[in-house]
Amino acid sequence: MDKRRIIGLAGVGTLAGAFSGLFGVGGGTVIVPMLIALYHYGDRLATGTSLAAIIVIAILAAAMHGGIYGNVDLETGLILVGPAIIGVVAGTAIQQRIPEKTVSFLFALLLIGVAIEMVVG
Amino acid sequence: MDIAIACAICLMGGIVAGLIGVGGGIVFVPAMTLVLSKGQVEAEATSLMMIALVSVVGAWRQYGYGNVNMRDAVVIGLLSPVGVLVGVVVANSVPERTLRIGFAMLALYMAWRLLRRVFGNDPHDPAEPGTEPLADPGPDPPKGAGPEPLTGSGPAR
């Protein structure tokens, strides 16, 4: 991997982390469109790579929130994460069966919704 | 009853996470604040814990489908904490309203780029003739073949 690519990806990670820290949004909101728009990733490859990168971001942020500030409601989280995990398995399976550009379209809708929420919320 | 509704909403959040590669927090947080009456900070922190678990399972599934560029994911993931620190500094020096509008503009720009790609007008779209080929890993690996390591098969630059 060349230096320019590492620096560019570091920029994506830094931006994702910054927005995650600033707004509590998942890094995926930043990572997926950047990988697609700037690095010409295919839609599925971008979403899969985003999920893998988010692991690190979420673990660190949750550990800080839980370990340092005690903000994590472990019991509620463990109850709700069961259906969420079933959902993510279903979501990834559905994703393999729909046209790739549909993923981009859905993501664009999400971004427009997030933008509206940021301004009027 | 409330917890059942929250579970149903989180199921939907998981599907969204799997479909478009986000953590799902955009759905988990309102499920906890609106349905379970949790505070915003507690909901966000609990959501992050859930995202950590959901993204592990989601990434594992996508890896099995051949949709993870592990090398790029590691670079992005490992360097994101730098961004968290930057975010904290920025959050303390720039008015929140300015930040929100800035992020909204970035989100709209990215949405525009994606929509151009969807409707085939993006000159950078590698699917368009005369541009770079997509470095997508191609068709799913045959069942039972197991995930292929993708460290050498990143997309075209």
Boltz contact constraints between the chains, C-beta under 6 A:
constraints:
  - contact:
      token1: [A, 9]
      token2: [B, 72]
      max_distance: 6.0
  - contact:
      token1: [A, 9]
      token2: [B, 75]
      max_distance: 6.0
  - contact:
      token1: [A, 9]
      token2: [B, 76]
      max_distance: 6.0
  - contact:
      token1: [A, 10]
      token2: [B, 79]
      max_distance: 6.0
  - contact:
      token1: [A, 12]
      token2: [B, 76]
      max_distance: 6.0
  - contact:
      token1: [A, 13]
      token2: [B, 76]
      max_distance: 6.0
  - contact:
      token1: [A, 13]
      token2: [B, 79]
      max_distance: 6.0
  - contact:
      token1: [A, 13]
      token2: [B, 80]
      max_distance: 6.0
  - contact:
      token1: [A, 14]
      token2: [B, 79]
      max_distance: 6.0
  - contact:
      token1: [A, 14]
      token2: [B, 82]
      max_distance: 6.0
  - contact:
      token1: [A, 14]
      token2: [B, 83]
      max_distance: 6.0
  - contact:
      token1: [A, 16]
      token2: [B, 80]
      max_distance: 6.0
  - contact:
      token1: [A, 17]
      token2: [B, 80]
      max_distance: 6.0
  - contact:
      token1: [A, 17]
      token2: [B, 81]
      max_distance: 6.0
  - contact:
      token1: [A, 17]
      token2: [B, 83]
      max_distance: 6.0
  - contact:
      token1: [A, 17]
      token2: [B, 84]
      max_distance: 6.0
  - contact:
      token1: [A, 18]
      token2: [B, 83]
      max_distance: 6.0
  - contact:
      token1: [A, 18]
      token2: [B, 86]
      max_distance: 6.0
  - contact:
      token1: [A, 18]
      token2: [B, 87]
      max_distance: 6.0
  - contact:
      token1: [A, 21]
      token2: [B, 84]
      max_distance: 6.0
  - contact:
      token1: [A, 21]
      token2: [B, 87]
      max_distance: 6.0
  - contact:
      token1: [A, 21]
      token2: [B, 88]
      max_distance: 6.0
  - contact:
      token1: [A, 22]
      token2: [B, 87]
      max_distance: 6.0
  - contact:
      token1: [A, 22]
      token2: [B, 91]
      max_distance: 6.0
  - contact:
      token1: [A, 22]
      token2: [B, 99]
      max_distance: 6.0
  - contact:
      token1: [A, 24]
      token2: [B, 44]
      max_distance: 6.0
  - contact:
      token1: [A, 26]
      token2: [B, 22]
      max_distance: 6.0
  - contact:
      token1: [A, 26]
      token2: [B, 23]
      max_distance: 6.0
  - contact:
      token1: [A, 26]
      token2: [B, 25]
      max_distance: 6.0
  - contact:
      token1: [A, 26]
      token2: [B, 51]
      max_distance: 6.0
  - contact:
      token1: [A, 28]
      token2: [B, 21]
      max_distance: 6.0
  - contact:
      token1: [A, 28]
      token2: [B, 22]
      max_distance: 6.0
  - contact:
      token1: [A, 28]
      token2: [B, 23]
      max_distance: 6.0
  - contact:
      token1: [A, 29]
      token2: [B, 22]
      max_distance: 6.0
  - contact:
      token1: [A, 32]
      token2: [B, 21]
      max_distance: 6.0
  - contact:
      token1: [A, 33]
      token2: [B, 110]
      max_distance: 6.0
  - contact:
      token1: [A, 33]
      token2: [B, 114]
      max_distance: 6.0
  - contact:
      token1: [A, 37]
      token2: [B, 113]
      max_distance: 6.0
  - contact:
      token1: [A, 39]
      token2: [B, 155]
      max_distance: 6.0
  - contact:
      token1: [A, 40]
      token2: [B, 126]
      max_distance: 6.0
  - contact:
      token1: [A, 40]
      token2: [B, 155]
      max_distance: 6.0
  - contact:
      token1: [A, 40]
      token2: [B, 156]
      max_distance: 6.0
  - contact:
      token1: [A, 41]
      token2: [B, 155]
      max_distance: 6.0
  - contact:
      token1: [A, 42]
      token2: [B, 134]
      max_distance: 6.0
  - contact:
      token1: [A, 42]
      token2: [B, 136]
      max_distance: 6.0
  - contact:
      token1: [A, 44]
      token2: [B, 67]
      max_distance: 6.0
  - contact:
      token1: [A, 45]
      token2: [B, 67]
      max_distance: 6.0
  - contact:
      token1: [A, 45]
      token2: [B, 136]
      max_distance: 6.0
  - contact:
      token1: [A, 47]
      token2: [B, 20]
      max_distance: 6.0
  - contact:
      token1: [A, 47]
      token2: [B, 21]
      max_distance: 6.0
  - contact:
      token1: [A, 48]
      token2: [B, 62]
      max_distance: 6.0
  - contact:
      token1: [A, 48]
      token2: [B, 67]
      max_distance: 6.0
  - contact:
      token1: [A, 48]
      token2: [B, 68]
      max_distance: 6.0
  - contact:
      token1: [A, 49]
      token2: [B, 68]
      max_distance: 6.0
  - contact:
      token1: [A, 49]
      token2: [B, 69]
      max_distance: 6.0
  - contact:
      token1: [A, 49]
      token2: [B, 72]
      max_distance: 6.0
  - contact:
      token1: [A, 49]
      token2: [B, 73]
      max_distance: 6.0
  - contact:
      token1: [A, 50]
      token2: [B, 21]
      max_distance: 6.0
  - contact:
      token1: [A, 51]
      token2: [B, 21]
      max_distance: 6.0
  - contact:
      token1: [A, 51]
      token2: [B, 55]
      max_distance: 6.0
  - contact:
      token1: [A, 51]
      token2: [B, 58]
      max_distance: 6.0
  - contact:
      token1: [A, 51]
      token2: [B, 59]
      max_distance: 6.0
  - contact:
      token1: [A, 51]
      token2: [B, 62]
      max_distance: 6.0
  - contact:
      token1: [A, 52]
      token2: [B, 59]
      max_distance: 6.0
  - contact:
      token1: [A, 52]
      token2: [B, 68]
      max_distance: 6.0
  - contact:
      token1: [A, 52]
      token2: [B, 73]
      max_distance: 6.0
  - contact:
      token1: [A, 53]
      token2: [B, 73]
      max_distance: 6.0
  - contact:
      token1: [A, 53]
      token2: [B, 76]
      max_distance: 6.0
  - contact:
      token1: [A, 53]
      token2: [B, 77]
      max_distance: 6.0
  - contact:
      token1: [A, 54]
      token2: [B, 23]
      max_distance: 6.0
  - contact:
      token1: [A, 54]
      token2: [B, 55]
      max_distance: 6.0
  - contact:
      token1: [A, 55]
      token2: [B, 55]
      max_distance: 6.0
  - contact:
      token1: [A, 55]
      token2: [B, 56]
      max_distance: 6.0
  - contact:
      token1: [A, 56]
      token2: [B, 77]
      max_distance: 6.0
  - contact:
      token1: [A, 57]
      token2: [B, 80]
      max_distance: 6.0
  - contact:
      token1: [A, 58]
      token2: [B, 48]
      max_distance: 6.0
  - contact:
      token1: [A, 58]
      token2: [B, 51]
      max_distance: 6.0
  - contact:
      token1: [A, 58]
      token2: [B, 52]
      max_distance: 6.0
  - contact:
      token1: [A, 58]
      token2: [B, 55]
      max_distance: 6.0
  - contact:
      token1: [A, 59]
      token2: [B, 52]
      max_distance: 6.0
  - contact:
      token1: [A, 60]
      token2: [B, 81]
      max_distance: 6.0
  - contact:
      token1: [A, 61]
      token2: [B, 48]
      max_distance: 6.0
  - contact:
      token1: [A, 62]
      token2: [B, 48]
      max_distance: 6.0
  - contact:
      token1: [A, 62]
      token2: [B, 49]
      max_distance: 6.0
  - contact:
      token1: [A, 62]
      token2: [B, 52]
      max_distance: 6.0
  - contact:
      token1: [A, 65]
      token2: [B, 45]
      max_distance: 6.0
  - contact:
      token1: [A, 71]
      token2: [B, 41]
      max_distance: 6.0
  - contact:
      token1: [A, 71]
      token2: [B, 42]
      max_distance: 6.0
  - contact:
      token1: [A, 71]
      token2: [B, 45]
      max_distance: 6.0
  - contact:
      token1: [A, 72]
      token2: [B, 45]
      max_distance: 6.0
  - contact:
      token1: [A, 72]
      token2: [B, 46]
      max_distance: 6.0
  - contact:
      token1: [A, 72]
      token2: [B, 49]
      max_distance: 6.0
  - contact:
      token1: [A, 73]
      token2: [B, 42]
      max_distance: 6.0
  - contact:
      token1: [A, 73]
      token2: [B, 46]
      max_distance: 6.0
  - contact:
      token1: [A, 76]
      token2: [B, 46]
      max_distance: 6.0
  - contact:
      token1: [A, 77]
      token2: [B, 46]
      max_distance: 6.0
  - contact:
      token1: [A, 77]
      token2: [B, 49]
      max_distance: 6.0
  - contact:
      token1: [A, 77]
      token2: [B, 50]
      max_distance: 6.0
  - contact:
      token1: [A, 80]
      token2: [B, 6]
      max_distance: 6.0
  - contact:
      token1: [A, 80]
      token2: [B, 10]
      max_distance: 6.0
  - contact:
      token1: [A, 81]
      token2: [B, 50]
      max_distance: 6.0
  - contact:
      token1: [A, 81]
      token2: [B, 53]
      max_distance: 6.0
  - contact:
      token1: [A, 83]
      token2: [B, 7]
      max_distance: 6.0
  - contact:
      token1: [A, 83]
      token2: [B, 10]
      max_distance: 6.0
  - contact:
      token1: [A, 83]
      token2: [B, 11]
      max_distance: 6.0
  - contact:
      token1: [A, 84]
      token2: [B, 10]
      max_distance: 6.0
  - contact:
      token1: [A, 84]
      token2: [B, 13]
      max_distance: 6.0
  - contact:
      token1: [A, 84]
      token2: [B, 14]
      max_distance: 6.0
  - contact:
      token1: [A, 84]
      token2: [B, 50]
      max_distance: 6.0
  - contact:
      token1: [A, 84]
      token2: [B, 54]
      max_distance: 6.0
  - contact:
      token1: [A, 85]
      token2: [B, 54]
      max_distance: 6.0
  - contact:
      token1: [A, 85]
      token2: [B, 57]
      max_distance: 6.0
  - contact:
      token1: [A, 87]
      token2: [B, 11]
      max_distance: 6.0
  - contact:
      token1: [A, 87]
      token2: [B, 14]
      max_distance: 6.0
  - contact:
      token1: [A, 87]
      token2: [B, 15]
      max_distance: 6.0
  - contact:
      token1: [A, 88]
      token2: [B, 14]
      max_distance: 6.0
  - contact:
      token1: [A, 88]
      token2: [B, 17]
      max_distance: 6.0
  - contact:
      token1: [A, 88]
      token2: [B, 18]
      max_distance: 6.0
  - contact:
      token1: [A, 88]
      token2: [B, 54]
      max_distance: 6.0
  - contact:
      token1: [A, 88]
      token2: [B, 57]
      max_distance: 6.0
  - contact:
      token1: [A, 88]
      token2: [B, 58]
      max_distance: 6.0
  - contact:
      token1: [A, 89]
      token2: [B, 61]
      max_distance: 6.0
  - contact:
      token1: [A, 90]
      token2: [B, 15]
      max_distance: 6.0
  - contact:
      token1: [A, 91]
      token2: [B, 15]
      max_distance: 6.0
  - contact:
      token1: [A, 91]
      token2: [B, 18]
      max_distance: 6.0
  - contact:
      token1: [A, 91]
      token2: [B, 19]
      max_distance: 6.0
  - contact:
      token1: [A, 92]
      token2: [B, 18]
      max_distance: 6.0
  - contact:
      token1: [A, 92]
      token2: [B, 58]
      max_distance: 6.0
  - contact:
      token1: [A, 92]
      token2: [B, 61]
      max_distance: 6.0
  - contact:
      token1: [A, 92]
      token2: [B, 62]
      max_distance: 6.0
  - contact:
      token1: [A, 95]
      token2: [B, 19]
      max_distance: 6.0
  - contact:
      token1: [A, 96]
      token2: [B, 65]
      max_distance: 6.0
  - contact:
      token1: [A, 101]
      token2: [B, 118]
      max_distance: 6.0
  - contact:
      token1: [A, 104]
      token2: [B, 114]
      max_distance: 6.0
  - contact:
      token1: [A, 104]
      token2: [B, 117]
      max_distance: 6.0
  - contact:
      token1: [A, 104]
      token2: [B, 118]
      max_distance: 6.0
  - contact:
      token1: [A, 105]
      token2: [B, 118]
      max_distance: 6.0
  - contact:
      token1: [A, 106]
      token2: [B, 20]
      max_distance: 6.0
  - contact:
      token1: [A, 107]
      token2: [B, 20]
      max_distance: 6.0
  - contact:
      token1: [A, 107]
      token2: [B, 114]
      max_distance: 6.0
  - contact:
      token1: [A, 108]
      token2: [B, 111]
      max_distance: 6.0
  - contact:
      token1: [A, 108]
      token2: [B, 114]
      max_distance: 6.0
  - contact:
      token1: [A, 108]
      token2: [B, 115]
      max_distance: 6.0
  - contact:
      token1: [A, 111]
      token2: [B, 107]
      max_distance: 6.0
  - contact:
      token1: [A, 111]
      token2: [B, 110]
      max_distance: 6.0
  - contact:
      token1: [A, 111]
      token2: [B, 111]
      max_distance: 6.0
  - contact:
      token1: [A, 112]
      token2: [B, 111]
      max_distance: 6.0
  - contact:
      token1: [A, 114]
      token2: [B, 107]
      max_distance: 6.0
  - contact:
      token1: [A, 115]
      token2: [B, 104]
      max_distance: 6.0
  - contact:
      token1: [A, 115]
      token2: [B, 107]
      max_distance: 6.0
  - contact:
      token1: [A, 115]
      token2: [B, 108]
      max_distance: 6.0
  - contact:
      token1: [A, 118]
      token2: [B, 100]
      max_distance: 6.0
  - contact:
      token1: [A, 118]
      token2: [B, 103]
      max_distance: 6.0
  - contact:
      token1: [A, 118]
      token2: [B, 104]
      max_distance: 6.0
  - contact:
      token1: [A, 119]
      token2: [B, 104]
      max_distance: 6.0
